[in-house]
């Protein structure tokens, strides 16, 4: 790659970026005249958004419905706690590995084509899970379902290509909010579904939405004209898969294996070795799965760091709050809630995400995507401060969860928009996929750290103490306070425009790699 010219006039770059910005994002494609001729026949973007939303809701439900019903599934499949834990771990690992690879394939061969393929695989895995009568079949089914993790980066890329430029932040914000909304709904609905039907219906109900999304995508979602010719480097893909598995397995299983056990330490060591090797190999590959120059962009790495912290806070709340309210009232602080009632405590968070998502999109359009990220960190941190200080009555939990939902809604929507703004159109899928992975890693760490804090304070009758939850809530608040500092380092709108100018100059060279 030629050396970047020095002393470039940022004003010229900003002017150029502004002119490019007035065209639809599909103008990023090399054959823009051909794109314009096709554009007349494309579906209205609202139709495309509706189908993407259906797919996103289905995946989010499949991700969250299982956790509250894990004990029931464990009993019905005649397995132990370790076996049941792999129902969640297998899904997490598969989604983490498949998300960036499928995102990259979508950038190369077409986002619609890859979205349909991912949805078909997700449907097949859901059928197997619904029919499963043994733990082995269930784990295999969950591995297959994990391919659905690529739905979100592919949806972001399609929105960028198909929506009018001024509607892109709003569309991305709404799809981002659906991730949290679907997660909250899954926790709420799991109890009634298992109570009135069986755990099999945790898969049959979402399957209807997956099939509807497949049919609708095939017939109504146009194929993106923005593609990046190339190939997948198998070495890069294997190294990426290797370090993700080596990192996430001990994080997920460390509590049961023991954090100082040989298996845990060896896998952490393998991850520590593979990550730099992967980065080195990708930086020298002619066809990298993940372009390291893209990952080094300030707008990308700062947003990914924010995603790590926010994943910690969001997923820890999904673990801590239900466990807290389900503890018997005899403890002096628990609410004695059933699984269904515990799910209702998460409803305000879902409402908060639903309200904040669209507002975040509008803020991204008017004042830049950094602002809702900063606001999201403040709201989320405040929510955990409230939980740490006041958690003795229903309304205190409800209030804290509403504030947390607003914070997560702001943050998640803005992070997706920040990534989209920072990278060329032909790398949207893989860039947003990596952001999703980083958030997942943060969530896995947050869940284990906060659960470990609570477990370390177990008192009589093997029940956690109130002090343990208070410390865990405070730890989450501290992590999100760090998130606020990180959010301040993300490039503001003016800086993003300067980066965009450089980005447009380099697109040709990036595509030729």
C-alpha positions as CSV (number, residue, x, y, z in Angstrom):
1,X,0.0,0.0,0.0
2,X,1.4,3.4,-0.9
3,X,2.4,5.7,1.9
4,X,-0.4,8.1,3.0
5,X,0.2,11.6,1.7
6,X,1.3,14.0,4.4
7,X,-0.2,17.4,5.1
8,X,-3.6,16.7,3.5
9,X,-6.0,19.5,3.7
10,X,-8.8,18.2,6.0
11,X,-11.2,20.8,4.6
12,X,-10.9,19.3,1.2
13,X,-11.4,15.8,2.6
14,X,-14.5,16.9,4.6
15,X,-16.0,18.6,1.5
16,X,-15.4,15.4,-0.4
17,X,-16.9,13.3,2.3
18,X,-19.9,15.6,2.5
19,X,-20.5,15.3,-1.2
20,X,-20.2,11.5,-1.1
21,X,-22.6,11.5,1.9
22,X,-25.4,13.0,-0.1
23,X,-25.5,9.9,-2.3
24,X,-26.9,6.6,-1.0
25,X,-24.4,4.3,0.6
26,X,-24.6,1.9,-2.3
27,X,-22.4,4.5,-4.1
28,X,-19.5,2.8,-2.3
29,X,-19.8,0.2,-5.0
30,X,-17.3,0.5,-7.8
31,X,-19.9,0.3,-10.5
32,X,-22.1,3.1,-9.2
33,X,-23.8,3.7,-12.6
34,X,-24.9,0.1,-12.7
35,X,-26.2,0.4,-9.2
36,X,-28.3,3.4,-10.0
37,X,-29.9,1.6,-12.9
38,X,-30.9,-1.3,-10.5
39,X,-32.0,0.9,-7.7
40,X,-35.3,1.8,-9.4
41,X,-36.5,-1.8,-9.1
42,X,-35.6,-2.3,-5.4
43,X,-38.0,-2.9,-2.6
44,X,-38.9,-0.1,-0.3
45,X,-36.5,-0.1,2.6
46,X,-39.3,-0.4,5.2
47,X,-40.1,-3.9,3.8
48,X,-36.5,-4.8,4.1
49,X,-36.3,-3.5,7.6
50,X,-39.4,-5.5,8.7
51,X,-37.9,-8.7,7.5
52,X,-34.6,-8.0,9.1
53,X,-36.4,-7.2,12.4
54,X,-38.2,-10.5,12.3
55,X,-35.0,-12.4,11.8
56,X,-33.3,-10.5,14.6
57,X,-36.1,-11.1,17.1
58,X,-36.1,-14.8,16.3
59,X,-32.4,-15.1,17.0
60,X,-32.6,-13.0,20.1
61,X,-35.4,-15.1,21.5
62,X,-33.5,-18.3,20.8
63,X,-30.5,-16.8,22.6
64,X,-32.3,-15.9,25.8
65,X,-35.3,-18.3,26.1
66,X,-33.1,-21.3,27.1
67,X,-31.2,-19.8,30.2
68,X,-34.3,-19.5,32.5
69,X,-35.4,-23.0,31.6
70,X,-32.0,-24.6,31.9
71,X,-32.9,-26.6,35.1
72,X,-36.0,-28.0,33.4
73,X,-34.1,-29.0,30.3
74,X,-31.4,-30.6,32.5
75,X,-34.0,-32.7,34.3
76,X,-35.9,-33.7,31.1
77,X,-32.7,-34.7,29.3
78,X,-31.3,-36.6,32.3
79,X,-28.0,-34.8,32.4
80,X,-26.0,-33.0,35.1
81,X,-25.2,-29.4,35.7
82,X,-22.0,-29.5,33.6
83,X,-23.8,-31.0,30.7
84,X,-26.6,-28.5,30.9
85,X,-24.1,-25.6,31.0
86,X,-22.8,-26.7,27.5
87,X,-26.2,-26.0,26.1
88,X,-25.3,-22.3,26.6
89,X,-21.6,-22.6,26.0
90,X,-21.9,-24.4,22.7
91,X,-24.3,-21.7,21.4
92,X,-21.9,-19.0,22.6
93,X,-18.9,-20.5,21.0
94,X,-20.5,-21.3,17.7
95,X,-22.0,-17.8,17.4
96,X,-18.7,-16.2,18.2
97,X,-16.8,-18.2,15.6
98,X,-19.4,-17.9,12.8
99,X,-20.3,-14.2,13.2
100,X,-17.2,-12.6,11.7
101,X,-16.6,-15.3,9.1
102,X,-20.2,-15.1,7.9
103,X,-20.0,-11.3,7.9
104,X,-16.9,-11.5,5.8
105,X,-18.5,-14.0,3.4
106,X,-21.5,-11.6,3.1
107,X,-19.2,-8.7,2.2
108,X,-17.7,-11.0,-0.5
109,X,-20.6,-12.9,-2.0
110,X,-23.7,-10.9,-1.1
111,X,-25.4,-10.0,2.1
112,X,-28.8,-11.4,1.2
113,X,-27.4,-14.7,0.0
114,X,-25.5,-15.2,3.2
115,X,-28.4,-14.0,5.3
116,X,-30.7,-16.7,3.7
117,X,-28.0,-19.3,4.3
118,X,-27.6,-18.4,7.9
119,X,-31.3,-18.4,8.5
120,X,-31.6,-21.8,6.9
121,X,-28.9,-23.2,9.1
122,X,-30.6,-21.5,12.1
123,X,-33.9,-23.2,11.2
124,X,-32.3,-26.6,10.9
125,X,-30.6,-26.2,14.3
126,X,-33.9,-25.1,15.9
127,X,-35.7,-28.2,14.5
128,X,-33.0,-30.4,15.9
129,X,-33.2,-28.7,19.3
130,X,-37.0,-28.9,19.3
131,X,-36.8,-32.7,18.7
132,X,-33.9,-33.3,21.0
133,X,-34.3,-36.0,23.6
134,X,-30.7,-36.4,24.7
135,X,-28.1,-33.9,25.8
136,X,-25.7,-34.8,22.9
137,X,-28.4,-34.0,20.3
138,X,-29.3,-30.7,22.1
139,X,-25.6,-29.6,22.2
140,X,-25.1,-30.3,18.5
141,X,-28.4,-28.5,17.7
142,X,-27.2,-25.4,19.7
143,X,-23.8,-25.4,17.8
144,X,-25.8,-25.3,14.6
145,X,-28.1,-22.6,15.9
146,X,-25.0,-20.5,16.7
147,X,-24.6,-19.7,13.0
148,X,-27.5,-17.2,13.6
149,X,-25.1,-14.9,15.3
150,X,-24.2,-13.5,11.9
151,X,-27.8,-12.2,11.4
152,X,-26.9,-8.8,13.1
153,X,-23.8,-7.9,11.2
154,X,-25.5,-9.0,7.9
155,X,-28.5,-6.9,8.8
156,X,-26.4,-3.8,9.5
157,X,-24.6,-4.3,6.2
158,X,-27.9,-4.6,4.3
159,X,-29.3,-1.5,6.0
160,X,-26.2,0.5,5.0
161,X,-26.5,-0.6,1.4
162,X,-30.3,-0.3,1.0
163,X,-31.5,2.6,3.2
164,X,-31.3,6.2,2.2
165,X,-28.2,7.6,3.9
166,X,-30.2,9.8,6.3
167,X,-32.1,6.7,7.5
168,X,-29.2,4.4,8.0
169,X,-28.4,5.4,11.7
170,X,-32.1,5.1,12.6
171,X,-32.4,1.6,11.0
172,X,-29.2,0.3,12.6
173,X,-30.3,1.7,16.0
174,X,-33.6,-0.1,15.9
175,X,-32.0,-3.4,14.9
176,X,-29.4,-3.0,17.7
177,X,-32.2,-2.4,20.2
178,X,-33.9,-5.6,19.0
179,X,-31.0,-7.6,20.3
180,X,-31.7,-6.4,23.9
181,X,-35.4,-6.3,23.5
182,X,-35.5,-9.9,22.3
183,X,-33.2,-10.9,25.1
184,X,-35.5,-9.4,27.6
185,X,-38.6,-10.9,26.1
186,X,-37.0,-14.4,26.2
187,X,-36.4,-14.1,29.9
188,X,-40.0,-13.0,30.4
189,X,-41.6,-15.7,28.2
190,X,-39.5,-18.7,29.1
191,X,-41.4,-19.4,32.4
192,X,-44.9,-19.3,30.9
193,X,-43.9,-21.4,27.9
194,X,-42.3,-24.2,30.0
195,X,-45.2,-24.0,32.5
196,X,-48.0,-24.4,30.0
197,X,-46.3,-26.4,27.2
198,X,-42.8,-27.9,27.4
199,X,-39.2,-26.9,26.9
200,X,-39.5,-28.1,23.2
201,X,-41.8,-25.1,22.5
202,X,-38.9,-22.8,23.5
203,X,-37.7,-23.7,20.0
204,X,-40.9,-24.3,18.0
205,X,-42.3,-20.8,18.6
206,X,-39.2,-18.9,17.4
207,X,-39.0,-21.4,14.4
208,X,-42.1,-19.8,13.0
209,X,-40.4,-16.4,12.9
210,X,-37.2,-17.9,11.4
211,X,-39.2,-19.6,8.5
212,X,-41.1,-16.4,7.9
213,X,-37.9,-14.4,7.7
214,X,-36.4,-17.0,5.3
215,X,-39.4,-16.8,2.9
216,X,-39.6,-13.0,3.1
217,X,-35.9,-12.5,2.6
218,X,-35.8,-14.7,-0.5
219,X,-38.7,-12.8,-2.2
220,X,-38.5,-9.3,-0.9
221,X,-35.0,-8.3,0.2
222,X,-32.8,-7.2,-2.7
223,X,-29.3,-8.4,-3.1
224,X,-26.7,-5.8,-2.2
225,X,-24.7,-4.5,-5.1
226,X,-21.7,-3.7,-2.8
227,X,-19.3,-6.6,-2.7
228,X,-15.6,-7.2,-2.2
229,X,-14.1,-9.8,-4.6
230,X,-11.7,-12.1,-2.8
231,X,-11.4,-15.3,-0.8
232,X,-11.3,-16.4,2.8
233,X,-7.8,-17.2,4.1
234,X,-8.2,-20.6,5.8
235,X,-5.3,-20.0,8.1
236,X,-6.8,-16.8,9.4
237,X,-10.2,-18.4,9.9
238,X,-8.7,-21.3,11.8
239,X,-6.6,-19.1,14.0
240,X,-9.6,-16.8,14.7
241,X,-11.7,-19.9,15.6
242,X,-8.9,-21.3,17.7
243,X,-8.3,-18.3,20.0
244,X,-12.0,-17.7,20.4
245,X,-12.6,-21.2,21.6
246,X,-9.5,-21.2,23.7
247,X,-10.6,-18.0,25.4
248,X,-14.4,-18.5,25.8
249,X,-14.4,-22.1,27.0
250,X,-12.4,-21.5,30.2
251,X,-14.3,-18.3,30.8
252,X,-17.6,-20.2,30.6
253,X,-16.4,-23.3,32.4
254,X,-13.9,-21.9,34.8
255,X,-16.3,-21.8,37.7
256,X,-17.0,-25.6,37.5
257,X,-13.4,-26.6,36.4
258,X,-11.7,-24.3,38.9
259,X,-9.9,-21.1,37.8
260,X,-6.5,-22.6,38.7
261,X,-7.2,-26.0,37.2
262,X,-4.8,-27.3,34.5
263,X,-7.5,-27.2,31.8
264,X,-8.4,-23.6,32.5
265,X,-4.8,-22.4,32.6
266,X,-3.7,-24.3,29.5
267,X,-6.6,-22.9,27.5
268,X,-6.0,-19.4,28.6
269,X,-2.3,-19.9,27.7
270,X,-3.3,-21.2,24.2
271,X,-5.5,-18.1,23.7
272,X,-2.7,-15.8,24.8
273,X,-0.4,-17.4,22.2
274,X,-2.9,-17.6,19.3
275,X,-4.2,-14.1,19.5
276,X,-0.9,-12.4,18.5
277,X,-0.2,-15.1,15.9
278,X,-3.6,-14.5,14.4
279,X,-3.0,-10.7,14.3
280,X,0.4,-11.2,12.7
281,X,-0.9,-13.7,10.1
282,X,-3.9,-11.5,9.2
283,X,-1.8,-8.4,8.8
284,X,0.4,-10.2,6.2
285,X,-2.4,-12.1,4.4
286,X,-3.6,-11.1,0.9
287,X,-7.1,-12.1,1.8
288,X,-7.6,-11.6,5.6
289,X,-10.8,-12.6,7.3
290,X,-10.3,-9.5,9.5
291,X,-8.2,-6.6,8.1
292,X,-5.9,-5.5,10.9
293,X,-5.6,-2.0,9.5
294,X,-9.4,-1.7,9.9
295,X,-9.1,-2.9,13.5
296,X,-6.5,-0.3,14.2
297,X,-8.7,2.6,13.1
298,X,-9.4,4.8,16.2
299,X,-13.1,4.7,15.6
300,X,-13.1,0.9,15.5
301,X,-10.8,0.0,18.4
302,X,-12.3,2.5,20.8
303,X,-15.8,1.3,20.0
304,X,-14.8,-2.3,20.4
305,X,-13.3,-1.5,23.8
306,X,-16.6,0.2,24.8
307,X,-18.4,-2.9,23.6
308,X,-16.3,-5.1,25.9
309,X,-17.3,-3.0,28.9
310,X,-21.0,-2.7,28.0
311,X,-21.2,-6.5,27.4
312,X,-19.9,-6.9,30.9
313,X,-22.7,-4.7,32.4
314,X,-25.6,-6.0,30.2
315,X,-25.0,-9.7,30.7
316,X,-24.2,-9.4,34.4
317,X,-27.6,-7.8,34.9
318,X,-29.3,-10.8,33.1
319,X,-27.6,-13.1,35.6
320,X,-27.7,-11.0,38.8
321,X,-31.2,-9.6,38.9
322,X,-33.2,-12.8,38.2
323,X,-31.1,-14.7,40.8
324,X,-31.5,-11.9,43.3
325,X,-35.3,-11.7,43.1
326,X,-35.7,-15.5,43.0
327,X,-34.0,-16.0,46.4
328,X,-36.5,-16.7,49.2
329,X,-37.7,-13.9,51.3
330,X,-36.4,-15.8,54.4
331,X,-32.9,-14.5,53.4
332,X,-34.1,-11.0,54.4
333,X,-33.5,-9.5,51.0
334,X,-34.8,-11.9,48.4
335,X,-38.2,-11.6,46.8
336,X,-39.1,-15.3,46.6
337,X,-40.1,-14.7,42.9
338,X,-40.9,-17.6,40.5
339,X,-39.1,-17.9,37.2
340,X,-42.1,-16.1,35.5
341,X,-42.1,-13.3,38.1
342,X,-38.4,-12.9,37.9
343,X,-38.8,-12.4,34.1
344,X,-41.3,-9.6,34.8
345,X,-38.6,-7.7,36.7
346,X,-36.7,-7.5,33.3
347,X,-39.7,-6.0,31.5
348,X,-38.7,-2.4,32.3
349,X,-35.3,-3.0,30.8
350,X,-36.9,-4.2,27.6
351,X,-39.2,-1.1,27.6
352,X,-36.1,1.2,28.1
353,X,-34.3,-0.4,25.2
354,X,-37.4,0.0,23.0
355,X,-37.6,3.7,23.9
356,X,-33.9,4.5,23.7
357,X,-33.1,2.7,20.4
358,X,-35.0,5.1,18.1
359,X,-33.8,8.2,20.1
360,X,-30.2,7.0,19.7
361,X,-30.7,6.7,16.0
362,X,-32.0,10.3,15.8
363,X,-29.1,11.6,18.0
364,X,-26.6,9.8,15.7
365,X,-28.1,11.7,12.7
366,X,-28.2,15.1,14.4
367,X,-25.3,15.3,16.8
368,X,-23.2,12.2,16.1
369,X,-23.1,8.6,17.4
370,X,-20.6,9.4,20.2
371,X,-23.3,11.3,22.2
372,X,-25.7,8.4,22.7
373,X,-22.7,6.2,23.6
374,X,-21.7,8.6,26.4
375,X,-25.3,8.9,27.5
376,X,-25.6,5.1,27.5
377,X,-22.6,4.7,29.8
378,X,-24.0,7.2,32.2
379,X,-27.5,5.7,32.4
380,X,-26.1,2.2,32.7
381,X,-23.6,3.1,35.4
382,X,-26.4,5.0,37.3
383,X,-28.7,1.9,37.2
384,X,-26.1,-0.3,38.9
385,X,-25.4,2.4,41.5
386,X,-29.1,2.3,42.3
387,X,-29.1,-1.5,42.5
388,X,-26.1,-1.4,44.8
389,X,-27.6,1.2,47.1
390,X,-31.3,0.4,47.1
391,X,-32.8,-3.0,46.3
392,X,-35.3,-3.6,49.1
393,X,-38.5,-3.1,47.2
394,X,-40.1,-4.0,43.8
395,X,-40.2,-0.4,42.6
396,X,-36.5,0.1,43.2
397,X,-35.6,-2.9,41.0
398,X,-38.1,-1.8,38.4
399,X,-36.7,1.7,38.3
400,X,-33.1,0.5,38.1
401,X,-33.9,-1.9,35.2
402,X,-35.7,0.9,33.3
403,X,-32.7,3.1,33.6
404,X,-30.4,0.2,32.6
405,X,-32.6,-0.5,29.6
406,X,-32.3,3.1,28.4
407,X,-28.6,3.0,28.8
408,X,-28.1,-0.3,27.0
409,X,-30.5,0.9,24.2
410,X,-28.4,4.1,23.7
411,X,-25.1,2.3,23.9
412,X,-25.7,-0.7,21.7
413,X,-27.4,1.4,18.9
414,X,-24.6,3.9,18.9
415,X,-21.8,1.3,18.8
416,X,-23.2,-0.3,15.7
417,X,-23.5,3.2,14.0
418,X,-20.0,4.1,15.1
419,X,-18.5,1.0,13.5
420,X,-20.5,1.6,10.3
421,X,-19.3,5.2,10.1
422,X,-15.7,4.2,10.6
423,X,-15.2,1.5,8.0
424,X,-15.7,1.3,4.2
425,X,-19.0,-0.1,3.0
426,X,-17.4,-3.3,1.7
427,X,-16.2,-4.2,5.3
428,X,-19.4,-3.5,7.2
429,X,-20.3,-7.1,7.8
430,X,-16.9,-8.3,9.2
431,X,-16.4,-5.0,11.2
432,X,-19.8,-5.2,12.9
433,X,-19.3,-8.9,13.4
434,X,-16.1,-8.3,15.3
435,X,-17.8,-5.7,17.4
436,X,-20.5,-8.3,18.3
437,X,-17.8,-10.8,19.3
438,X,-16.0,-8.3,21.6
439,X,-19.4,-7.6,23.2
440,X,-20.0,-11.3,23.7
441,X,-16.5,-11.8,25.3
442,X,-17.3,-8.9,27.6
443,X,-20.6,-10.5,28.5
444,X,-19.0,-13.8,29.2
445,X,-16.4,-12.2,31.5
446,X,-19.1,-10.1,33.2
447,X,-21.3,-13.0,33.9
448,X,-18.5,-15.1,35.4
449,X,-17.0,-12.3,37.5
450,X,-20.2,-11.2,39.1
451,X,-21.4,-14.7,39.6
452,X,-18.0,-15.5,41.2
453,X,-18.4,-12.5,43.6
454,X,-21.8,-13.7,44.6
455,X,-20.7,-17.3,45.0
456,X,-17.7,-16.2,47.1
457,X,-20.1,-14.9,49.8
458,X,-22.3,-17.9,50.2
459,X,-23.5,-18.2,53.7
460,X,-25.7,-20.7,55.6
461,X,-27.8,-23.2,53.6
462,X,-25.6,-22.5,50.5
463,X,-27.5,-19.2,49.8
464,X,-25.7,-16.0,48.7
465,X,-25.6,-13.0,51.0
466,X,-26.9,-9.5,50.3
467,X,-23.4,-8.2,50.6
468,X,-22.3,-10.4,47.7
469,X,-24.9,-8.9,45.4
470,X,-24.1,-5.4,46.5
471,X,-20.5,-5.9,45.7
472,X,-21.4,-7.5,42.3
473,X,-23.7,-4.5,41.5
474,X,-20.9,-2.1,42.5
475,X,-18.4,-4.0,40.3
476,X,-20.7,-3.6,37.3
477,X,-21.1,0.1,38.1
478,X,-17.3,0.5,38.2
479,X,-16.9,-1.3,34.9
480,X,-19.5,1.0,33.2
481,X,-17.8,4.0,34.8
482,X,-14.7,2.8,32.9
483,X,-17.0,2.6,29.8
484,X,-17.8,6.2,30.2
485,X,-14.1,7.1,30.1
486,X,-13.7,4.9,27.0
487,X,-16.7,6.5,25.3
488,X,-15.0,9.9,25.7
489,X,-12.1,8.6,23.6
490,X,-14.3,7.6,20.7
491,X,-13.9,10.0,17.7
492,X,-16.5,12.7,17.6
493,X,-18.5,13.5,14.5
494,X,-15.9,16.0,13.1
495,X,-13.1,13.5,13.7
496,X,-15.2,10.8,12.0
497,X,-15.6,12.9,8.9
498,X,-11.8,13.4,8.7
499,X,-11.4,9.7,9.0
500,X,-14.1,9.1,6.4
501,X,-12.1,11.3,4.0
502,X,-9.0,9.2,4.4
503,X,-11.2,6.1,4.2
504,X,-12.6,7.1,0.8
505,X,-9.1,7.7,-0.6
506,X,-8.0,4.3,0.6
507,X,-11.0,2.2,-0.4
508,X,-9.5,1.4,-3.8
509,X,-6.3,0.1,-2.3
510,X,-8.2,-1.9,0.4
511,X,-10.3,-3.6,-2.3
512,X,-7.3,-4.5,-4.4
513,X,-5.7,-6.4,-1.5
